[in-house]
């Protein structure tokens, strides 16, 4: 599998939880809790969002 660069779409989300679209091309929802991020993603029409924790830096795995 080819690596996916998420830095451009996640750079404005440095805390909370990020719900990405299943194709990893956009942020479908964000929230301070997983529940809120999921609700917002589903309201956006995303059936199977991918969740990740927002951070200022992801250390050696991403810039």
C-alpha positions as CSV (number, residue, x, y, z in Angstrom):
1,X,0.0,0.0,0.0
2,X,1.3,3.5,-0.9
3,X,1.7,5.9,2.0
4,X,-1.0,8.5,2.4
5,X,0.1,12.1,3.2
6,X,-2.5,13.5,5.6
7,X,-0.5,16.6,6.6
8,X,-2.4,19.0,4.3
9,X,-5.9,18.0,5.4
10,X,-5.2,17.6,9.1
11,X,-2.9,20.6,9.7
12,X,-5.7,22.7,11.2
13,X,-6.7,20.0,13.7
14,X,-4.1,19.9,16.5
15,X,-6.4,18.5,19.2
16,X,-9.4,16.4,19.7
17,X,-10.5,13.6,17.3
18,X,-10.5,13.8,13.5
19,X,-12.9,11.7,11.4
20,X,-11.6,11.2,7.9
21,X,-13.6,10.1,4.9
22,X,-13.1,6.4,4.1
23,X,-11.0,7.4,1.1
24,X,-8.7,9.6,3.3
25,X,-9.3,12.7,1.1
26,X,-11.1,15.0,3.5
27,X,-12.0,15.7,7.1
28,X,-15.6,14.6,7.5
29,X,-15.8,15.7,11.1
30,X,-13.9,16.9,14.2
31,X,-14.7,16.9,17.9
32,X,-13.2,17.0,21.3
33,X,-14.6,13.5,21.8
34,X,-14.9,10.4,19.5
35,X,-18.6,10.6,19.8
36,X,-18.9,14.2,18.5
37,X,-16.4,13.5,15.7
38,X,-18.4,10.5,14.6
39,X,-21.7,12.3,14.8
40,X,-20.4,15.1,12.6
41,X,-18.9,12.7,10.1
42,X,-22.2,10.8,9.8
43,X,-24.1,14.1,9.4
44,X,-21.7,14.9,6.5
45,X,-22.8,11.6,4.9
46,X,-19.7,9.5,5.8
47,X,-20.8,5.9,6.7
48,X,-17.4,4.5,7.7
49,X,-15.2,7.3,8.9
50,X,-11.6,6.7,9.9
51,X,-10.8,8.2,13.3
52,X,-7.4,9.6,14.4
53,X,-6.3,11.7,17.3
54,X,-5.4,15.3,16.4
55,X,-1.9,16.4,17.4
56,X,0.5,19.3,16.8
57,X,3.1,16.8,15.6
58,X,3.1,13.1,14.8
59,X,6.8,12.7,15.6
60,X,8.9,10.6,13.3
61,X,5.9,9.3,11.3
62,X,4.9,12.7,9.8
63,X,6.3,16.3,9.7
